[in-house]
Amino acid sequence: MNMQDVLGLILGGGQGSRLFPLTRDRSKPAVPLAGKYRLIDIPMSNCIHAGIAKIAILTQFNSVSLHRHIYTTYNRDIFTPGWVQILAAEQTMQSKDWYQGTADAVRKQILEIKSAGTKYVLILSGDHLYRMDYRQYVEFHVDSGADITIAVQPVNRSDAPGLGILKLDATGQIVRFTEKPKTDDLLDEMVSGNDPDKPYMASMGIYVFATDVLLELLELEGDDFGKDIIPASIETRRVMGYVFDGYWEDIGTIRRFFDVNLDMTRPDGHFDFYSPNATIYTSARFLPASEVYGGQLHNVMLTDGCRVLDAKIRDAVIGLRCMIGEQVQIQSAILMGADYFETEVEKAENARLGRPDIGIGDGSIIEQAIIDKNARIGNHVVIRGSDERPDEAGQNWFVRDGIVIIPKNAIIPDGTVV
């Protein structure tokens, strides 16, 4: 398969309200992941490993940091074929609207898709966590003679009612689609897998189209692929299901984001960034090795440029440039770190203003929490979430799904209890 014939089209996502406040100042694909990456790095890396030379990212909401990350990370030199480009929502003579859905976003970029000159279009989400060989995926699409191929994942009966379920026939062709089937009778009708533990096929929201077919389907009414275009195509087009049984997560809520990150800190975590053949790429940084002076670390993902004094840290992701003071206790937490190191002059100014330095102050306790970038947590602060806590908000903090979130650039004074 010549992957020069494939356009990788990554959907940058909408407002991302279910990930608020992490999406207060950034788009979903720009949300930090595993201490040093961003969610967009996953589909970008998968595309690079598959040899996809032409990659476009459709962006709209809070996109400045995402644009900056793409431009500083994924540069192709003049001797490398292809390109990485951003297709931002824009007003034109034909349309004054924002993207109204996944299909509408692609529809508004038809001219760019045509100009890419590829035979196939691979449509991806910018906020999923998985490793997939897109080359094998596209080869399956071509070999099966499909107009559309949808990546599907086997799921069990308890998960099926919350997903879009596709029924496959014996040849792998999709013959029926049901969004979130609830009744037992309907679930029984949608069984199509051979695994009795996972007999249902859930759509992953990853599609391959022949370009000419995509352009024809975009003339149909409807703004969303999953709700409108795909269901309308099943009866008139050859729509195939590509079964992917590897690890995959749609990181759409605070709870999923929290659980997925902490899962990666465990020795038996489901997703491992350590891979000799499938590196996950991200922005190149020139940071010193992290320094740890005393304390205890257990199941900790510790990234570059950190300084940890005599602290006890368990089940945690410690992001770039984290400064953690003495006698700090951290458990079940994600610290996203900082965008820069503070100078001694800046620290002196902080002291004059009675403002904490960026990082975690001495004697603080953090449990079941997410500390976003550049947050200033003072001395002897207690930040503690619990599964029983209702959603609420205070000054410079939020609770979502029992998890306390300290937003980007927030200041939490000495002695505060959250």
Order of alpha helices (4+ residues) and beta strands (2+ residues): beta-beta-beta-alpha-beta-alpha-beta-alpha-alpha-beta-beta-alpha-beta-beta-beta-alpha-beta-alpha-alpha-beta-beta-alpha-beta-beta-beta-beta-beta-beta-alpha-beta-beta-beta-beta-beta-beta-beta-beta
